[in-house]
Amino acid sequence: MIEILISLFVLSGSLLSLIGSIGIIRLPDVYTRMHAATKSATLGVVLLILGTFTYFLAEGIFSLQLLITIVFVFLTAPVAAMIISRSAHRNGVELWSHTKHDELMESYPKHLEPERNTEKSDNP
Amino acid sequence: MFETVLLIGLVIFSFSLLLCVWRALKGPTLWDRVVALDSFGLNLIGFIGILMIRQSTSAYAEVVLVLGILAFVGSVSLAKFLERGVVIDRDSH
């Protein structure tokens, strides 16, 4: 009975991580790739570690490290994504051509606006 | 049955790791590579989690925790370095 629960956790977690990685490959620019990588990969990993924790709990081992890992991943993955995407935006990485609205650009002071040109592909 | 599910999970995770490596090698900008490496770290945590169930040992629990911490610290410091050229900046904006 407990094995069915663990199998459900493992399968849903790995499928969510696969969806995140397919999003990293398929989506057009850095910001949308960040969205795919952060949301679904984080939920997938949290579900899978929860399955591992359930397995060891059923065997009689209470593993505190796995609980700390769940909390840590849940707290820090969005923070890392926010810092990476802000860094990319400040260095003038191009948005996708179909993007409608850039709210972060309006919050810069005039002299600090990042310049956007297309040659700035691989070196900051 | 349970073994088969774990094996399917391992195969799915290795395919997902492969996709992350491809984006990290290919990515047009440096930030794409940082995103791909961050996601690679997260997927590696899941991979080791399945491995823990499969081998029925809790010896890798510290490995999982340290990998989580290293993925976070690595991506944050890399992003800060690419932003200004320093890791800890003293400017307020």
Backbone of each chain as ProteinMPNN parsed JSONL, in Angstrom:
{"seq_chain_A": "MIEILISLFVLSGSLLSLIGSIGIIRLPDVYTRMHAATKSATLGVVLLILGTFTYFLAEGIFSLQLLITIVFVFLTAPVAAMIISRSAHRNGVELWSHTKHDELMESYPKHLEPERNTEKSDNP", "coords_chain_A": {"N_chain_A": [[0.827, -1.207, 0.0], [1.907, 1.228, 0.849], [3.793, 1.368, -1.032], [2.494, 2.015, -3.37], [1.821, 4.677, -2.964], [4.397, 5.807, -2.813], [5.279, 5.229, -5.386], [3.551, 6.816, -6.857], [4.38, 9.386, -6.032], [7.035, 9.332, -7.038], [6.683, 8.974, -9.813], [5.114, 11.232, -10.553], [6.805, 13.3, -9.764], [9.112, 12.873, -11.384], [8.027, 13.182, -13.923], [7.198, 15.861, -13.835], [9.688, 17.126, -13.608], [10.75, 16.427, -16.075], [9.033, 17.847, -17.752], [9.791, 20.448, -17.078], [12.444, 20.445, -18.075], [12.018, 20.046, -20.802], [10.743, 22.437, -21.304], [12.92, 24.172, -20.901], [14.394, 23.577, -23.176], [12.609, 24.203, -25.282], [11.467, 26.794, -25.086], [11.516, 30.374, -25.978], [13.226, 32.586, -24.957], [15.482, 33.875, -22.337], [13.971, 34.554, -20.056], [11.481, 33.269, -20.196], [12.391, 30.667, -20.217], [13.456, 30.549, -17.676], [11.117, 30.67, -16.191], [9.954, 28.15, -16.839], [11.941, 26.385, -15.879], [12.099, 26.977, -13.135], [9.489, 26.719, -11.897], [8.217, 24.123, -12.535], [10.308, 22.279, -12.249], [11.09, 22.658, -9.597], [8.772, 21.895, -8.155], [8.641, 19.223, -8.967], [11.042, 18.13, -7.905], [10.603, 18.548, -5.184], [8.348, 16.911, -4.728], [9.514, 14.445, -5.289], [11.547, 14.133, -3.355], [9.904, 14.118, -1.167], [8.654, 11.665, -1.58], [10.872, 9.966, -1.209], [11.369, 10.52, 1.48], [9.018, 9.509, 2.609], [9.351, 6.8, 2.035], [11.586, 6.113, 3.642], [10.493, 6.72, 6.093], [8.542, 4.771, 6.321], [10.166, 2.614, 6.619], [11.089, 3.035, 9.113], [13.015, 4.926, 9.61], [13.648, 8.161, 10.51], [14.4, 10.753, 8.585], [15.956, 13.638, 8.927], [17.465, 15.259, 7.303], [16.379, 15.085, 4.751], [13.925, 16.377, 5.05], [14.838, 18.967, 5.612], [16.065, 19.465, 3.192], [13.815, 19.604, 1.476], [12.514, 21.945, 2.442], [14.555, 23.797, 1.986], [15.018, 23.726, -0.826], [12.511, 24.543, -1.683], [12.44, 27.129, -0.708], [14.709, 28.429, -1.83], [14.944, 28.125, -4.624], [13.133, 29.874, -6.135], [14.282, 32.35, -5.378], [16.885, 32.223, -6.446], [16.208, 32.107, -9.167], [15.012, 34.611, -9.519], [17.201, 36.307, -9.023], [18.966, 35.586, -11.091], [17.465, 36.263, -13.384], [17.125, 38.993, -13.041], [19.753, 39.831, -13.204], [20.279, 39.162, -15.878], [18.489, 40.895, -17.148], [19.469, 43.417, -16.441], [21.863, 43.406, -17.79], [21.111, 43.707, -20.358], [20.0, 41.615, -21.935], [18.222, 40.403, -24.714], [14.638, 40.516, -24.961], [11.997, 38.202, -25.883], [10.65, 38.491, -29.187], [7.906, 38.708, -29.314], [7.093, 39.714, -26.933], [4.916, 41.597, -24.893], [5.027, 43.601, -22.889], [7.249, 45.331, -20.781], [7.864, 45.499, -17.659], [9.9, 45.898, -15.803], [11.736, 47.533, -17.019], [10.609, 50.058, -16.904], [11.056, 50.814, -14.332], [13.636, 51.605, -13.989], [16.006, 54.24, -13.253], [16.705, 57.063, -15.443], [19.381, 57.282, -16.361], [20.41, 54.83, -15.864], [19.435, 52.916, -17.491], [19.593, 49.816, -19.195], [21.36, 49.281, -22.226], [20.091, 47.986, -25.242], [21.285, 45.89, -27.63], [21.777, 43.851, -30.545], [24.177, 42.561, -30.929], [25.159, 41.744, -28.571], [25.583, 39.024, -27.637], [27.021, 36.82, -26.445], [29.057, 37.744, -24.718], [29.277, 39.548, -21.742]], "CA_chain_A": [[0.0, 0.0, 0.0], [2.769, 2.414, 0.908], [4.582, 1.415, -2.267], [1.71, 2.72, -4.403], [1.977, 6.117, -2.681], [5.75, 6.222, -3.202], [5.35, 5.193, -6.854], [2.852, 8.008, -7.343], [5.289, 10.52, -5.823], [8.201, 9.251, -7.927], [6.296, 9.188, -11.213], [4.706, 12.618, -10.803], [7.992, 14.156, -9.648], [10.008, 12.784, -12.541], [7.366, 13.766, -15.104], [7.248, 17.327, -13.727], [11.046, 17.563, -13.949], [10.91, 16.29, -17.533], [8.321, 18.969, -18.369], [10.657, 21.617, -16.914], [13.6, 20.397, -18.979], [11.528, 20.282, -22.166], [10.534, 23.875, -21.387], [14.226, 24.825, -21.086], [14.813, 23.427, -24.565], [11.686, 24.671, -26.315], [10.976, 28.172, -24.984], [12.344, 31.215, -26.849], [14.272, 33.458, -24.402], [15.967, 33.521, -20.994], [12.99, 34.769, -18.991], [10.496, 32.187, -20.241], [13.079, 29.427, -19.8], [13.527, 30.618, -16.219], [9.786, 30.318, -15.696], [9.78, 26.696, -16.929], [12.902, 25.679, -15.03], [11.864, 27.165, -11.714], [8.227, 26.237, -11.327], [7.91, 22.698, -12.578], [11.409, 21.471, -11.714], [11.055, 22.731, -8.131], [7.684, 21.047, -7.64], [9.008, 17.83, -9.195], [12.056, 17.68, -6.954], [10.006, 18.505, -3.845], [7.528, 15.702, -4.654], [10.329, 13.239, -5.269], [12.198, 14.003, -2.044], [8.829, 13.716, -0.257], [8.515, 10.216, -1.744], [12.006, 9.323, -0.535], [11.153, 10.657, 2.925], [7.96, 8.561, 2.979], [9.923, 5.45, 2.0], [12.405, 5.848, 4.832], [9.623, 6.746, 7.263], [7.894, 3.457, 6.397], [11.153, 1.652, 7.099], [11.411, 3.323, 10.497], [14.107, 5.902, 9.731], [13.207, 9.538, 10.33], [15.576, 11.418, 8.035], [15.723, 15.079, 9.021], [18.142, 15.937, 6.196], [15.482, 15.17, 3.591], [12.959, 17.457, 5.32], [15.538, 20.247, 5.438], [16.253, 19.653, 1.749], [12.545, 20.062, 0.902], [12.303, 23.354, 2.794], [15.596, 24.614, 1.371], [14.755, 23.846, -2.265], [11.275, 25.305, -1.852], [12.682, 28.545, -0.435], [15.801, 29.094, -2.535], [14.887, 28.087, -6.09], [12.612, 31.129, -6.691], [15.226, 33.448, -5.143], [17.95, 32.099, -7.447], [15.662, 32.462, -10.478], [14.825, 36.056, -9.563], [18.49, 36.991, -9.132], [19.531, 35.349, -12.429], [16.758, 36.998, -14.431], [17.42, 40.415, -12.888], [21.093, 40.034, -13.755], [20.188, 39.147, -17.346], [17.793, 42.095, -17.611], [20.346, 44.573, -16.281], [22.934, 43.379, -18.777], [20.591, 43.968, -21.686], [19.652, 40.455, -22.755], [17.005, 40.687, -25.471], [13.406, 39.773, -24.715], [11.419, 37.581, -27.061], [10.097, 39.558, -30.03], [6.472, 38.819, -29.132], [6.768, 40.183, -25.587], [4.072, 42.778, -24.997], [5.199, 44.647, -21.9], [8.456, 45.137, -19.975], [7.607, 46.367, -16.505], [11.12, 46.208, -15.056], [12.412, 48.61, -17.73], [10.059, 51.345, -16.497], [11.441, 51.156, -12.969], [15.005, 52.106, -13.924], [16.26, 55.659, -13.501], [16.983, 57.275, -16.867], [20.783, 57.083, -16.723], [20.821, 53.449, -15.572], [18.756, 51.966, -18.375], [20.512, 48.995, -19.977], [21.165, 49.438, -23.671], [19.818, 46.702, -25.875], [21.633, 45.71, -29.041], [21.709, 42.424, -30.846], [25.5, 41.925, -30.969], [25.589, 41.409, -27.214], [24.993, 37.7, -27.445], [27.68, 35.851, -25.558], [29.95, 38.295, -23.704], [28.579, 40.652, -21.063]], "C_chain_A": [[0.859, 1.253, 0.0], [3.591, 2.532, -0.378], [3.838, 2.129, -3.375], [1.851, 4.229, -4.229], [3.346, 6.613, -3.14], [5.898, 6.223, -4.72], [4.674, 6.401, -7.461], [3.737, 9.244, -7.202], [6.418, 10.513, -6.843], [7.806, 9.558, -9.363], [5.905, 10.643, -11.471], [5.898, 13.559, -10.711], [8.865, 14.09, -10.87], [9.343, 13.354, -13.785], [7.373, 15.287, -15.044], [8.638, 17.851, -14.059], [11.29, 17.468, -15.443], [10.213, 17.445, -18.252], [9.165, 20.251, -18.255], [11.817, 21.611, -17.877], [13.194, 20.581, -20.426], [11.248, 21.77, -22.368], [11.837, 24.619, -21.569], [14.672, 24.713, -22.537], [13.915, 24.222, -25.505], [11.39, 26.169, -26.276], [11.978, 29.171, -25.571], [13.406, 32.069, -26.165], [14.539, 33.132, -22.938], [14.843, 33.551, -19.963], [11.921, 33.671, -19.002], [11.125, 30.851, -19.862], [13.206, 29.362, -18.289], [12.205, 30.199, -15.588], [9.589, 28.796, -15.717], [10.669, 25.979, -15.932], [12.53, 25.799, -13.572], [10.609, 26.453, -11.245], [8.146, 24.715, -11.337], [9.051, 21.853, -12.024], [11.413, 21.5, -10.195], [9.966, 21.828, -7.562], [8.023, 19.569, -7.822], [10.004, 17.322, -8.178], [11.479, 17.592, -5.552], [9.14, 17.248, -3.686], [8.394, 14.458, -4.52], [11.04, 13.039, -3.935], [11.158, 13.633, -0.979], [8.58, 12.211, -0.355], [9.631, 9.456, -1.058], [11.848, 9.358, 0.98], [10.088, 9.674, 3.411], [8.485, 7.128, 3.016], [10.732, 5.158, 3.255], [11.591, 5.914, 6.107], [8.917, 5.411, 7.438], [8.869, 2.391, 6.865], [11.588, 1.934, 8.526], [12.56, 4.268, 10.701], [13.517, 7.287, 9.514], [14.405, 10.349, 9.873], [15.332, 12.923, 7.995], [16.377, 15.826, 7.865], [17.217, 16.091, 4.998], [14.426, 16.251, 3.798], [13.598, 18.819, 5.129], [15.767, 20.533, 3.966], [14.981, 20.166, 1.09], [12.342, 21.547, 1.169], [13.295, 24.245, 2.063], [15.337, 24.817, -0.114], [13.533, 24.717, -2.508], [11.507, 26.789, -1.624], [13.66, 29.169, -1.419], [15.695, 29.042, -4.044], [14.241, 29.34, -6.687], [13.561, 32.305, -6.503], [16.349, 33.415, -6.185], [17.446, 32.499, -8.821], [15.485, 33.965, -10.594], [16.159, 36.77, -9.746], [19.092, 36.797, -10.521], [18.806, 36.197, -13.471], [16.962, 38.501, -14.274], [18.798, 40.739, -13.434], [21.063, 40.063, -15.274], [19.531, 40.421, -17.858], [18.684, 43.322, -17.508], [21.46, 44.59, -17.296], [22.408, 43.454, -20.196], [20.385, 42.751, -22.544], [18.305, 40.715, -23.422], [15.814, 39.871, -24.979], [12.953, 39.117, -26.009], [10.686, 38.649, -27.875], [8.591, 39.709, -29.865], [6.097, 39.309, -27.736], [6.017, 41.498, -25.657], [4.584, 43.922, -24.118], [6.405, 44.333, -21.028], [8.363, 46.046, -18.762], [8.869, 46.769, -15.786], [11.859, 47.375, -15.695], [11.915, 49.969, -17.263], [10.534, 51.763, -15.12], [12.877, 51.658, -12.877], [15.021, 53.623, -13.932], [16.799, 55.842, -14.925], [18.427, 56.928, -17.228], [21.234, 55.647, -16.491], [20.181, 52.442, -16.506], [19.761, 51.146, -19.172], [20.275, 49.208, -21.457], [20.979, 48.066, -24.291], [20.312, 46.745, -27.31], [21.817, 44.225, -29.286], [23.073, 41.768, -30.869], [25.913, 41.376, -29.614], [25.156, 39.996, -26.864], [25.719, 36.909, -26.371], [28.662, 36.458, -24.565], [29.305, 39.505, -23.06], [29.359, 41.965, -21.17]], "O_chain_A": [[0.596, 2.209, -0.73], [4.023, 3.617, -0.767], [4.451, 2.774, -4.226], [1.984, 4.969, -5.204], [3.468, 7.669, -3.76], [6.554, 7.099, -5.284], [5.146, 6.954, -8.454], [3.84, 10.052, -8.125], [6.731, 11.542, -7.442], [8.496, 10.305, -10.057], [6.306, 11.227, -12.478], [6.0, 14.51, -11.487], [9.323, 15.123, -11.36], [10.02, 13.949, -14.623], [7.534, 15.945, -16.071], [8.775, 18.887, -14.71], [11.959, 18.325, -16.02], [10.729, 17.964, -19.242], [9.247, 21.036, -19.199], [12.155, 22.649, -18.445], [13.924, 21.195, -21.204], [11.477, 22.31, -23.45], [11.883, 25.6, -22.311], [15.265, 25.648, -23.075], [14.413, 24.856, -26.436], [11.092, 26.762, -27.312], [13.167, 28.863, -25.659], [14.456, 32.27, -26.775], [13.916, 32.238, -22.365], [14.768, 32.679, -19.098], [11.504, 33.198, -17.945], [10.471, 30.002, -19.257], [13.088, 28.297, -17.685], [12.173, 29.476, -14.592], [9.115, 28.217, -14.739], [10.222, 25.077, -15.223], [12.631, 24.821, -12.831], [10.657, 25.668, -10.298], [8.022, 24.086, -10.285], [8.806, 20.823, -11.398], [11.705, 20.487, -9.56], [10.201, 21.086, -6.608], [7.734, 18.751, -6.948], [9.85, 16.224, -7.643], [11.813, 16.675, -4.802], [9.183, 16.593, -2.645], [8.081, 13.54, -3.762], [11.13, 11.916, -3.437], [11.468, 12.933, -0.015], [8.324, 11.554, 0.654], [9.395, 8.438, -0.409], [12.141, 8.387, 1.677], [10.224, 9.079, 4.48], [8.127, 6.343, 3.894], [10.592, 4.096, 3.862], [11.926, 5.26, 7.095], [8.71, 4.96, 8.565], [8.462, 1.381, 7.439], [12.366, 1.171, 9.099], [13.049, 4.421, 11.821], [12.949, 7.563, 8.457], [15.32, 10.612, 10.654], [14.599, 13.421, 7.141], [15.914, 16.899, 7.478], [17.261, 17.106, 4.304], [14.064, 16.96, 2.859], [12.989, 19.723, 4.557], [15.681, 21.679, 3.525], [15.039, 21.057, 0.242], [12.038, 22.317, 0.257], [12.935, 25.317, 1.577], [15.421, 25.939, -0.613], [13.517, 25.533, -3.429], [10.863, 27.625, -2.257], [13.475, 30.32, -1.815], [16.321, 29.868, -4.709], [14.759, 29.846, -7.682], [13.644, 33.172, -7.373], [16.718, 34.45, -6.74], [18.164, 33.158, -9.573], [15.77, 34.543, -11.643], [16.256, 37.72, -10.522], [19.668, 37.731, -11.079], [19.443, 36.785, -14.345], [16.971, 39.221, -15.272], [19.0, 41.785, -14.051], [21.736, 40.884, -15.896], [19.951, 40.973, -18.875], [18.661, 44.18, -18.391], [21.964, 45.658, -17.642], [23.172, 43.285, -21.146], [20.569, 42.817, -23.759], [17.364, 41.186, -22.782], [15.949, 38.699, -24.627], [13.454, 39.43, -27.089], [10.159, 39.607, -27.308], [8.042, 40.745, -30.24], [4.917, 39.322, -27.384], [6.414, 42.41, -26.382], [4.581, 45.078, -24.541], [6.57, 43.197, -20.583], [8.736, 47.217, -18.822], [8.931, 47.856, -15.212], [12.537, 48.131, -14.999], [12.683, 50.93, -17.22], [10.433, 52.936, -14.762], [13.307, 52.094, -11.809], [14.153, 54.244, -14.545], [17.289, 54.892, -15.536], [18.676, 56.344, -18.283], [22.341, 55.283, -16.888], [20.363, 51.237, -16.335], [20.684, 51.706, -19.763], [19.131, 49.305, -21.902], [21.638, 47.102, -23.901], [19.824, 47.537, -28.117], [21.99, 43.442, -28.352], [23.156, 40.54, -30.833], [26.891, 40.636, -29.507], [24.433, 39.795, -25.888], [25.077, 36.375, -25.466], [29.079, 35.764, -23.639], [28.833, 40.4, -23.761], [28.914, 42.99, -20.655]]}, "seq_chain_B": "MFETVLLIGLVIFSFSLLLCVWRALKGPTLWDRVVALDSFGLNLIGFIGILMIRQSTSAYAEVVLVLGILAFVGSVSLAKFLERGVVIDRDSH", "coords_chain_B": {"N_chain_B": [[7.174, -4.695, -9.678], [7.366, -2.271, -8.209], [10.106, -1.9, -8.487], [10.205, -1.538, -11.258], [8.873, 0.91, -11.572], [10.688, 2.591, -10.284], [12.863, 2.312, -11.978], [11.854, 3.402, -14.336], [11.553, 6.033, -13.472], [14.268, 6.708, -13.087], [15.186, 6.604, -15.745], [13.668, 8.644, -16.925], [14.635, 10.831, -15.483], [17.32, 10.823, -16.286], [17.089, 11.457, -18.97], [16.063, 14.009, -18.725], [18.208, 15.32, -17.467], [19.983, 15.183, -19.58], [18.786, 16.895, -21.43], [19.123, 19.321, -20.055], [21.927, 19.537, -20.094], [22.336, 19.825, -22.8], [21.167, 22.341, -23.288], [22.888, 23.871, -21.736], [25.264, 23.613, -23.12], [24.611, 24.718, -25.571], [23.268, 27.145, -25.31], [22.397, 30.501, -26.216], [23.063, 32.914, -24.782], [25.076, 33.809, -21.881], [23.491, 33.683, -19.628], [21.55, 31.856, -20.17], [23.027, 29.527, -19.972], [23.604, 29.579, -17.227], [21.026, 29.256, -16.139], [20.465, 26.7, -17.113], [22.403, 25.187, -15.79], [21.648, 25.537, -13.13], [19.161, 24.263, -13.133], [20.073, 21.749, -13.764], [21.391, 21.04, -11.393], [19.174, 20.863, -9.654], [17.777, 18.716, -10.848], [19.623, 16.721, -10.461], [19.459, 16.315, -7.728], [16.954, 15.046, -7.546], [17.52, 12.707, -8.98], [19.423, 11.421, -7.33], [17.773, 11.028, -5.177], [15.958, 9.048, -6.111], [17.82, 7.034, -6.442], [18.511, 6.566, -3.797], [16.163, 5.349, -2.804], [16.177, 3.065, -4.376], [18.514, 1.684, -3.716], [18.011, 1.391, -1.088], [19.191, 2.738, 1.063], [20.058, 5.171, 3.5], [22.283, 6.708, 3.272], [22.917, 8.671, 1.499], [21.73, 11.039, 2.198], [22.931, 13.363, 3.167], [24.375, 14.044, 0.919], [22.361, 14.853, -0.842], [21.385, 17.14, 0.482], [23.68, 18.826, 0.524], [24.101, 19.127, -2.202], [21.834, 20.63, -2.909], [22.332, 23.042, -1.503], [24.736, 23.806, -2.756], [23.952, 24.173, -5.422], [22.257, 26.378, -5.207], [23.975, 28.402, -4.085], [25.977, 28.482, -6.017], [24.609, 29.295, -8.407], [23.625, 31.805, -7.621], [25.965, 33.266, -6.976], [27.284, 33.212, -9.427], [25.481, 34.609, -11.039], [25.522, 37.124, -9.794], [28.178, 37.795, -10.233], [28.261, 37.976, -13.026], [26.631, 40.138, -13.3], [27.783, 42.567, -12.252], [30.507, 42.159, -12.175], [31.534, 41.699, -9.719], [31.115, 39.77, -6.688], [29.998, 40.449, -4.189], [28.454, 43.421, -3.895], [28.819, 46.922, -3.092], [27.172, 48.966, -3.695], [24.006, 50.683, -3.433], [21.902, 50.503, -5.22]], "CA_chain_B": [[6.359, -3.528, -10.008], [7.992, -1.093, -7.599], [11.403, -1.759, -9.159], [9.985, -1.003, -12.607], [8.564, 2.332, -11.445], [11.932, 3.314, -9.969], [13.702, 2.312, -13.176], [11.278, 4.398, -15.257], [11.93, 7.34, -12.928], [15.695, 6.964, -13.376], [15.346, 6.88, -17.182], [13.112, 9.979, -17.186], [15.541, 11.844, -14.944], [18.549, 10.95, -17.073], [16.744, 12.203, -20.183], [15.917, 15.412, -18.332], [19.568, 15.831, -17.275], [20.58, 15.323, -20.903], [18.242, 18.128, -22.021], [19.775, 20.452, -19.389], [23.31, 19.645, -20.589], [22.281, 20.342, -24.159], [20.953, 23.788, -23.236], [24.079, 24.514, -21.182], [26.299, 23.67, -24.159], [24.162, 25.404, -26.776], [22.629, 28.402, -24.985], [22.949, 31.668, -26.901], [23.713, 33.849, -23.866], [25.648, 33.184, -20.681], [22.468, 33.479, -18.607], [20.92, 30.572, -20.491], [23.856, 28.455, -19.395], [23.427, 29.582, -15.767], [19.721, 28.647, -15.87], [20.536, 25.263, -17.373], [23.19, 24.527, -14.738], [20.829, 25.543, -11.923], [18.167, 23.197, -13.292], [20.83, 20.493, -13.695], [21.576, 20.724, -9.977], [17.889, 20.415, -9.091], [17.454, 17.378, -11.337], [20.565, 15.772, -9.847], [18.896, 15.986, -6.409], [15.923, 14.026, -7.736], [18.178, 11.464, -9.409], [20.01, 10.759, -6.165], [16.656, 10.579, -4.348], [15.504, 7.733, -6.596], [18.896, 6.074, -6.166], [18.417, 6.212, -2.376], [15.087, 4.363, -2.631], [16.514, 1.827, -5.083], [19.515, 0.933, -2.961], [17.465, 1.263, 0.256], [20.147, 3.237, 2.046], [19.898, 6.604, 3.763], [23.625, 7.281, 3.39], [23.094, 9.79, 0.577], [20.895, 12.175, 2.587], [23.795, 14.548, 3.231], [24.72, 14.401, -0.453], [21.23, 15.603, -1.377], [21.34, 18.459, 1.127], [24.82, 19.639, 0.085], [23.87, 19.485, -3.613], [20.876, 21.733, -2.929], [23.007, 24.267, -1.087], [25.741, 24.198, -3.745], [23.283, 24.684, -6.624], [21.783, 27.744, -4.925], [25.082, 29.346, -3.922], [26.666, 28.603, -7.301], [23.907, 30.14, -9.386], [23.527, 33.192, -7.164], [27.243, 33.971, -7.099], [27.568, 33.376, -10.856], [24.637, 35.689, -11.565], [26.024, 38.403, -9.28], [29.451, 38.095, -10.894], [27.984, 38.417, -14.394], [25.908, 41.402, -13.294], [28.643, 43.724, -12.043], [31.923, 41.828, -12.133], [31.909, 41.372, -8.341], [30.1, 38.906, -6.087], [29.318, 41.245, -3.173], [28.649, 44.819, -4.279], [28.517, 47.825, -1.997], [26.206, 49.978, -4.108], [22.684, 50.402, -2.884], [20.918, 50.206, -6.262]], "C_chain_B": [[7.009, -2.249, -9.496], [9.348, -0.818, -8.233], [11.243, -1.126, -10.525], [9.701, 0.489, -12.564], [9.829, 3.132, -11.169], [12.838, 3.397, -11.19], [13.188, 3.332, -14.193], [11.625, 5.816, -14.788], [13.369, 7.689, -13.227], [15.9, 7.322, -14.837], [14.841, 8.283, -17.515], [14.068, 11.056, -16.683], [16.819, 11.954, -15.756], [18.274, 11.665, -18.38], [16.641, 13.693, -19.881], [17.281, 16.058, -18.086], [20.254, 16.071, -18.614], [20.088, 16.602, -21.577], [18.896, 19.363, -21.392], [21.199, 20.638, -19.894], [23.326, 20.223, -21.993], [22.082, 21.855, -24.151], [22.186, 24.496, -22.69], [25.192, 24.584, -22.218], [25.903, 24.63, -25.269], [23.854, 26.867, -26.52], [23.199, 29.662, -25.613], [23.613, 32.665, -25.957], [24.244, 33.101, -22.658], [24.57, 32.877, -19.657], [21.668, 32.214, -18.872], [21.7, 29.417, -19.889], [23.696, 28.39, -17.892], [22.093, 28.93, -15.388], [19.792, 27.141, -16.04], [21.331, 24.55, -16.283], [22.426, 24.482, -13.419], [19.798, 24.405, -11.971], [18.826, 21.818, -13.262], [21.048, 20.076, -12.246], [20.306, 20.207, -9.333], [17.561, 18.997, -9.534], [18.372, 16.318, -10.747], [20.087, 15.364, -8.453], [17.844, 14.886, -6.539], [16.496, 12.68, -8.12], [18.736, 10.701, -8.212], [18.92, 10.29, -5.205], [16.123, 9.225, -4.782], [16.546, 6.667, -6.294], [18.869, 5.629, -4.704], [17.332, 5.173, -2.149], [15.52, 3.02, -3.206], [17.532, 0.996, -4.3], [19.127, 0.772, -1.504], [18.475, 1.647, 1.326], [19.918, 4.724, 2.255], [21.248, 7.298, 3.853], [23.79, 8.512, 2.524], [22.321, 11.037, 0.993], [21.712, 13.457, 2.66], [24.18, 15.014, 1.844], [23.622, 15.263, -1.073], [21.202, 17.021, -0.822], [22.453, 19.365, 0.607], [24.663, 20.03, -1.384], [22.876, 20.637, -3.732], [21.532, 23.049, -2.575], [23.983, 24.74, -2.167], [25.089, 24.743, -5.005], [22.83, 26.116, -6.393], [22.939, 28.734, -4.878], [25.814, 29.554, -5.243], [25.928, 29.491, -8.267], [23.828, 31.578, -8.928], [24.847, 33.921, -7.338], [27.618, 34.169, -8.558], [26.752, 34.522, -11.438], [25.13, 37.045, -11.077], [27.327, 38.789, -9.96], [29.21, 38.595, -12.304], [27.301, 39.78, -14.407], [26.854, 42.587, -13.202], [30.127, 43.414, -12.119], [32.416, 41.579, -10.728], [30.814, 40.472, -7.777], [29.3, 39.669, -5.042], [29.529, 42.708, -3.527], [28.178, 45.733, -3.163], [27.554, 48.92, -2.398], [24.831, 49.631, -3.588], [21.68, 50.059, -3.968], [21.365, 49.064, -7.141]], "O_chain_B": [[7.181, -1.28, -10.235], [9.706, 0.332, -8.488], [12.043, -0.277, -10.918], [10.204, 1.251, -13.389], [10.032, 4.207, -11.734], [13.498, 4.41, -11.418], [13.971, 4.036, -14.83], [11.948, 6.686, -15.597], [13.674, 8.828, -13.581], [16.679, 8.22, -15.158], [15.472, 9.021, -18.271], [14.292, 12.063, -17.355], [17.358, 13.05, -15.91], [19.128, 12.408, -18.864], [17.071, 14.531, -20.673], [17.492, 17.214, -18.454], [21.007, 17.031, -18.773], [20.865, 17.311, -22.218], [19.191, 20.334, -22.088], [21.639, 21.769, -20.102], [24.207, 21.008, -22.343], [22.736, 22.575, -24.905], [22.505, 25.602, -23.126], [25.989, 25.522, -22.197], [26.765, 25.289, -25.851], [24.122, 27.729, -27.357], [24.411, 29.869, -25.541], [24.653, 33.221, -26.312], [23.921, 31.935, -22.432], [24.701, 31.921, -18.892], [21.168, 31.575, -17.946], [21.127, 28.461, -19.366], [23.653, 27.302, -17.318], [22.028, 28.149, -14.439], [19.256, 26.389, -15.226], [20.983, 23.437, -15.891], [22.534, 23.511, -12.671], [19.592, 23.688, -10.991], [18.23, 20.845, -12.801], [20.908, 18.901, -11.907], [20.332, 19.245, -8.566], [17.126, 18.17, -8.731], [17.971, 15.171, -10.553], [20.277, 14.221, -8.036], [17.827, 13.927, -5.767], [16.032, 11.639, -7.655], [18.547, 9.49, -8.091], [19.092, 9.294, -4.503], [15.862, 8.355, -3.952], [16.208, 5.538, -5.935], [19.163, 4.474, -4.395], [17.533, 4.221, -1.395], [15.27, 1.97, -2.613], [17.43, -0.229, -4.229], [19.826, 0.093, -0.751], [18.603, 0.981, 2.354], [19.622, 5.454, 1.309], [21.35, 8.369, 4.451], [24.688, 9.32, 2.761], [22.255, 12.0, 0.228], [21.238, 14.521, 2.259], [24.302, 16.213, 1.595], [23.898, 16.263, -1.736], [21.018, 17.984, -1.565], [22.212, 20.529, 0.286], [25.045, 21.133, -1.775], [23.057, 21.525, -4.565], [21.325, 24.056, -3.251], [24.052, 25.933, -2.463], [25.611, 25.681, -5.607], [22.99, 26.973, -7.262], [22.904, 29.773, -5.537], [26.225, 30.671, -5.557], [26.537, 30.357, -8.895], [23.948, 32.491, -9.745], [24.868, 35.064, -7.795], [28.212, 35.19, -8.903], [27.26, 35.313, -12.232], [25.159, 38.009, -11.843], [27.563, 39.965, -10.236], [29.872, 39.533, -12.748], [27.376, 40.502, -15.401], [26.743, 43.523, -13.994], [30.939, 44.34, -12.125], [33.594, 41.277, -10.537], [29.712, 40.417, -8.322], [28.075, 39.565, -4.998], [30.657, 43.197, -3.471], [27.278, 45.396, -2.394], [27.149, 49.726, -1.56], [24.514, 48.469, -3.333], [20.69, 49.386, -3.683], [20.652, 48.684, -8.07]]}, "name": "protein", "num_of_chains": 2, "seq": "MIEILISLFVLSGSLLSLIGSIGIIRLPDVYTRMHAATKSATLGVVLLILGTFTYFLAEGIFSLQLLITIVFVFLTAPVAAMIISRSAHRNGVELWSHTKHDELMESYPKHLEPERNTEKSDNPMFETVLLIGLVIFSFSLLLCVWRALKGPTLWDRVVALDSFGLNLIGFIGILMIRQSTSAYAEVVLVLGILAFVGSVSLAKFLERGVVIDRDSH"}
